[in-house]
Amino acid sequence: MAVTNPTATNPTAVAQSADRGLVSTLDLITPNFYEKYVDKYSWWNDYYMITTTLAGKETFSPNQEFSHVEPANRRAPYVLVDTTSAADPSAGAAVTITITSSFVWNNASPLRVGEIVEIANGTGAAIGVQGQITAVNSDTECVIKPLKSTEAFKVIADSTNLLFRGRAVGAASDIGASLQRRDVTITGLCTEIREDYTTDDRALAERVFPENSVGAYSYRGIQTADMRFMDARESKHMFGTKSNNSGVSETSEGLIPQIIAGGIAVTYSTIDATLIDDIAKGLDKEVGAKEYHWLMDTNQFIAVQNYIKGNYDNGAIIYGSFGGNADLAVKQGFNSYSIHNRTFHMKKYMGFNAGAQYGVASSKWDDNGILIPMDTQRDAANGEAVNSFGIRYQLYNGKRFYKFDTGGLAKTPTSGKMELTISQIAKEGLQVFGVNRFARVYKSS
């Protein structure tokens, strides 16, 4: 990573306009200066969550397209019954069952002779009864016989799940059918984000002033450009849609669309114990992380805080547990809540508050929140650690954030027109590992 250190521009070296340095507040968005950034721009932190708070999870990408391989199950731990040959079979009788085709992966069926399966659910089904697959007729069809002669293997079509309980074989058993590993390659794109600031006021163009306490200076007015640039980055990484239409620029997919497409959906009417329990169950089912960021709009944040305040004493709230940096958590307005062996770092996210961010009365993101896991996983192809959530970037002209000035008032004039344009460009994409472990929590309409 190319890092522009804010102390690189010596305050004593900017006495002459020719010596001024082009320094942006974005130079503080590096791991060494997170706290200084938060000190100065704490009022930004209700919106710039992905690009500041979570920006520490950044990885260089040598190519525009980046990818990782996620390990899916070697075979589904369960299958869904599609049809059954007998709605009400006799005790001890074999039944022919078909499973839905979605459980067949690359022509590799999870059905094998000798497998023990257990009836998991279904109104009217013989829940808990175990049977053995005695024959496999096709990738989706098999014959199952109950293990006990006194039990009937009764399932409900389109409703019952069968859980795999191991494979039982007799003496001198033969080789069973091989199960294919279900690995999935997930790709993403680094696409360009750009912002330009222009002024034809020579006094503004030439004036420099202290930008922060660590010694960096900047052009006056660049702060506004920084904010617009940050707006663009945050909006892209949170709400961006991947483009595929002709005549539009190439864009990459943001976090919200990915969660909606492949994450956990938790709906509620009121914030109560049932909601908290449902979240825990959903995350447990997907083997969720032990720590989560919970970003939410004001309505949801207030409701959650009121629920916690009304039902738990202060011992249930952990102020300061935040990835090992308690001071940073407090500065950014996080508080944490631990329940069901999992910690949630909660924060209002202004990107969901249309009134505060855009000045409109409401939006589709009212009463919404998202859960982002705070852990790393392993790439199934090479074993390398991959953040569950992070930003991938490419360098522009050798720099993380490429900033340059043009025009007749630039340090090195590029035209005869007396104006100054400051341009900022970054090339980034969002990497999400295991979107099934992310969740959207929203109020049902």
C-alpha positions, -999 to +999 in steps of 0.1 A: +000+000+000+012+035-008+008+057+022+010+095+022+021+105+057+004+137+069+037+148+085+055+146+051+047+183+043+068+203+067+049+234+080+079+256+075+082+246+039+050+261+028+058+298+032+060+303-005+032+293-028+055+274-051+064+251-022+029+242-012+020+205-010-012+190-023-025+172+008-060+159+013-078+148+044-079+114+027-042+111+036-054+104+071-074+073+060-045+050+067-041+026+096-015+048+113-039+078+115-074+064+121-076+081+155-064+115+142-090+112+114-117+104+139-106+133+162-111+158+135-140+144+115-161+127+143-192+144+127-186+124+095-186+090+113-223+085+113-222+080+075-187+070+065-187+036+081-174+014+053-148+038+041-134+049+074-143+026+103-140-006+083-113+007+059-086-009+079-095-042+062-080-032+029-061-054+005-042-045-026-054-061-058-029-065-087-057-069-112-090-051-117-109-083-111-103-100-078-116-133-065-115-158-037-128-194-033-153-201-006-156-237+007-192-249+005-202-281+023-187-313+009-223-323+005-254-307+018-259-317+055-295-321+046-318-326+016-354-315+009-379-341+000-396-334-033-419-365-036-426-397-018-440-430-031-462-435+000-479-407+019-487-431+048-463-461+046-465-491+068-441-497+097-408-512+084-417-506+047-393-491+022-403-459+004-390-443-028-382-406-023-370-379-047-351-348-035-351-314-051-325-310-079-308-280-063-290-304-039-272-320-069-239-302-075-221-306-108-238-339-114-226-352-080-255-364-059-254-364-021-274-397-022-253-428-015-261-463-006-256-469+031-263-434+042-284-430+073-309-401+071-332-387+098-366-370+093-361-335+106-394-317+102-428-316+085-463-314+100-475-350+103-441-364+095-424-391+116-399-366+131-368-383+145-372-416+126-340-428+109-337-448+078-310-461+055-306-455+018-307-490+003-307-481-034-300-450-055-320-449-087-308-415-100-291-383-088-324-373-072-342-406-064-334-432-038-350-460-017-351-456+021-359-482+046-365-474+083-338-488+107-365-501+131-392-525+118-417-509+142-413-474+127-427-460+095-406-436+073-433-410+068-423-378+052-442-348+038-435-339+002-421-303-003-418-299+034-396-325+051-358-322+054-337-352+058-306-349+079-275-370+071-264-391+101-234-409+086-229-440+064-233-475+077-219-505+059-215-542+065-185-565+065-164-565+033-180-533+021-172-519-013-161-484-023-190-459-021-198-431-045-175-402-042-188-368-030-175-338-048-163-308-028-186-278-034-162-249-037-175-216-051-154-189-068-166-154-059-153-125-081-154-087-077-142-056-096-122-026-087-139+003-105-130+040-105-143+068-082-135+103-091-142+138-077-130+172-090-129+206-073-124+238-094-120+274-084-110+305-104-103+326-073-066+331-073-065+339-036-083+306-027-061+287-051-029+299-037-038+300+000-028+271+021-038+265+058-033+239+085-055+210+078-049+190+109-029+188+141-002+164+126+012+191+103-004+186+069-016+215+049-041+217+021-057+240-005-087+259+009-119+243-004-104+208-007-124+197+023-156+200+004-141+179-024-130+154+001-165+151+015-180+146-020-153+120-027-161+102+005-198+104-003-191+087-036-170+059-021-194+052+007-225+051-016-207+028-040-196+003-015-229+002+004-256+007-022-238+002-056-254-019-084-232-038-108-238-025-142-244-046-173-261-021-196-245-005-227-239+032-225-232+034-188-200+033-168-187+001-153-197-003-117-193-029-090-218-044-065-222-029-031-228-045+002-266-041+005-274-057-029-252-086-020-268-091+014-303-089-001-294-115-027-275-140-005-276-130+031-299-136+061-332-117+061-347-110+096-380-091+098-397-078+129-427-057+140-413-047+173-378-049+189-381-076+215-365-108+228-380-128+199-361-106+174-328-110+193-334-147+195-342-149+157-310-131+149-290-155+170-307-185+154-301-172+119-265-165+125-259-198+142-274-217+113-248-200+090-220-205+115-218-167+121-189-148+136-186-141+173-185-103+167-207-082+144-210-046+134-247-037+136-253-005+115-289+008+117-310+038+110-321+061+138-355+044+143-341+010+147-312+023+168-335+040+193-358+010+195-329-014+201-314+009+228-347+014+245-352-024+246-318-030+261-322-002+286-356-015+297-346-051+300-310-054+310-288-037+336-255-020+326-236-053+329-251-064+296-237-035+277-200-034+270-187+001+262-153-002+247-150-037+232-142-030+196-116-051+179-092-044+208-094-006+204-117+007+231-107+043+226-116+043+189-149+026+196-159+054+220-148+081+197-169+067+168-200+064+189-202+026+191-216+007+221-217-030+223-241-056+235-233-092+242-260-119+242-263-155+231-224-158+231-221-131+205-212-094+206-229-067+185-212-034+180-241-010+174-240+023+156-264+047+139-257+048+102-267+080+085-267+063+051-300+047+061-314+081+073-327+099+042-338+129+062-303+135+077-283+126+046-305+139+017-331+161+033-361+140+022-388+128+045-383+090+044-368+062+023-369+025+018-341+022+044-362+034+073-362+009+102-333-010+086-301-024+098-273-047+086-250-071+105-214-074+092-191-101+106-158-091+121-136-120+114-114-137+087-118-169+068-096-191+047-095-191+009-104-227-001-079-226-030-048-214-013-055-213+024-048-176+027-067-155+052-094-134+037-114-108+056-151-115+057-156-079+047-131-055+032-121-032+004-099-043-025-080-015-043-056-008-071-029+019-072-033+049-094+000+062-106+016+043-077-007+058-050-037+046-030-055+079-036-042+097-066-046+135-063-033+160-088-039+197-098-045+211-133-052+245-148-034+278-151-032+283-113-018+248-107+017+245-092+028+234-127+004+252-151-013+229-176-034+254-195-037+291-201-071+294-182-066+310-148-083+284-126-073+255-104-088+220-105-080+195-079-088+159-089-090+128-067-093+093-080-094+058-064-100+024-079-118+001-054-142-027-050-159-044-021-150-080-011-175-100+008-166-135+019-195-157+029-224-134+023-247-160+039-232-149+073-243-113+068-278-102+077-303-075+070-327-067+099-357-046+089-392-038+100-419-056+081-444-033+063 
